[in-house]
Amino acid sequence: MVKGVTRRVIVVKTPDPRYFEEAIFIVKEDASIGGTDVDKVLQEAQAVAHSYVRSNVYRRGFLAKIPPLGYLAAGALLSAGAFGLTQWLF
C-alpha cells in the first residue's frame, strides 16, 4: 500500500460497451493552476478516448475486413500456384 500519494482522475464511461467499460485518465497536478474548467478537461478526456477507440479498434478498408485465416489461405494458394507454375515451365 502506498501512503501519502493522491491523484486526481477522470473516469470516462464508454458509449459502446463491446470493447471497454471505462477509461481512466490521471490528471496532471499543474492542470488546475491555470484555472482550467472541469468541463473542458472532461471533454478533452472524452475526445482522447474516442480518438483512441476509433483509430485502434474499428478497422477500416477492404483489406482490414478480411479475417486472418483468409490471409493464410491466400498465401497458401499463391505459394501452390507459384510452385505449380515453376513445375509446369521447367
Secondary structure as the mmCIF struct_conf table of DSSP 4:
data_model
#
loop_
_struct_conf.conf_type_id
_struct_conf.id
_struct_conf.beg_label_comp_id
_struct_conf.beg_label_asym_id
_struct_conf.beg_label_seq_id
_struct_conf.end_label_comp_id
_struct_conf.end_label_asym_id
_struct_conf.end_label_seq_id
BEND BEND1 GLY A 4 GLY A 4
STRN STRN1 ARG A 8 LYS A 13
BEND BEND2 PRO A 15 PRO A 15
TURN_TY1_P TURN_TY1_P1 PRO A 17 TYR A 19
BEND BEND3 GLU A 21 GLU A 21
STRN STRN2 GLU A 22 VAL A 27
HELX_LH_PP_P HELX_LH_PP_P1 LYS A 28 LYS A 28
HELX_RH_3T_P HELX_RH_3T_P1 GLU A 29 SER A 32
TURN_TY1_P TURN_TY1_P2 ILE A 33 GLY A 35
HELX_RH_AL_P HELX_RH_AL_P1 VAL A 38 ASN A 56
TURN_TY1_P TURN_TY1_P3 VAL A 57 VAL A 57
BEND BEND4 TYR A 58 TYR A 58
BEND BEND5 GLY A 61 GLY A 61
TURN_TY1_P TURN_TY1_P4 PHE A 62 PHE A 62
HELX_RH_3T_P HELX_RH_3T_P2 LEU A 63 LYS A 65
BEND BEND6 ILE A 66 ILE A 66
HELX_RH_AL_P HELX_RH_AL_P2 PRO A 68 LEU A 89
#
